[in-house]
Every structure is written in structure tokens, then in C-alpha cells.
Amino acid sequence: MFIILVYDTAAERNPRVIKTCRRYLHWVQRSVFQGELSVAQHRSLMAELISCLDVKYDSIRAYRVAAPQLIDLETVGLQGGHTDSIV
């Protein structure tokens, strides 16, 4: 499945969230990651992220899409990140 993950966390937790996301997904914009994951990878990623959040303050939104071709993306301005292979 294709995942678009957006996070909003306290500054002191950002480094851990970013490091975790980068192991699974491509960084595409300041607090946005995307990429293809298996169901097991998605479960693992979410479990790791939940363990480093304060759920009373932080939030993560993960959009699951059947295929990236189903997304109509329009970008204006500077494009951040990349979608090169993670490995």
C-alpha cells in the first residue's frame, strides 16, 4: 500500500519521529513522508511512532492509498526531500 504520513509533534520529539519515518518512508516535505509499505511494515512503523508520542499533544496522520497513481498531486514552490530508493 502507498502511505502518506504527516506528523505534528513537539520539537523535542521531532528527531525521533523523523529518524523512525526515514527508516520506512521517503521524506518529501518538512513533516511529510510517503512511500510503499507492506501491511507488516505499516504496523511496525505505527507501533514505533506511537511509542515515542505524547498522544495528548502530538498527532500523526497516515493516509493509506491503494496506489500512488491514484493521487492527483499539484506542487507549488520549492519541492523538499526526494523519492529515491530508501535502501
N, C-alpha and C positions, 0 to 999 in steps of 0.2 A: 504494500500500500504506500501511497505517497503522503507524506506528513508535512504540514506547515506548522511550526511551533513558534509561539510568541510568548515571551516572558516579561513580567514586570515584578522585579524583586528589589529588596533593599540593597543598597550599594555594597554592604559588607558580604552579602551572599552572591552577588553577581559573578565573581571569579569562579566559584564552584559550579554554578549553573552553566556558565559558558564552557568550562572545561568538560563537563558532562555532555552537553549538547554537541560539542565538536567531535566527540568520540563516535557519535552516531549520525550526525547530520551536517549539512553544509551551511556555513554562516553566510547569509545573504544581505542582512541589514542589521543595524545596531542590536536590536533584541529579537531578531527573526532568524530562524533556521528552517531548512527544508531538506527533504531527501526521501529516498525509497527505503522502507524498513519492512522486515517481516513482522508478523504478529508477535513473535517471541522477542524480537529486538525492541519493538514498540513497548511491550510490557516491561522489559528490563529498563529502558530509558525512563519511563514514567515512574517506576519504583525508585530509581536512583534520584530523580528530581524531587519526588515527594519527600524523600529522606533529608533533603537539605533545605526545605522550605519552612517558613513560618506561615501556615495556612490562614492565620488571622490577619496577615499583612500582604503576603506575596500572592501572585497568581501566574498560572501557566495556562495557555490555551493551545490545544493541539487539534488541528483540523485534519481529518483523515479523508483523503480523496482517492478514488479508485485508480486514477492515472493522471500524471501531470498534464497530459494532452487535453484534459477536460477543464483546465483552468485558463481563463482568458486574462492574461496579465498585462497591465499597462504600467510602465515605469516612467516617471518624470524626474529629471535631475540626476544627481550623482548615484551611480549604482555601487553599492558596497558589496564586500565579500566575493565569493566565487562559487561555482558549482563543479569544480574539478573533482576527480576521484578522491575519496577520503583516504584510502589506503595508499 
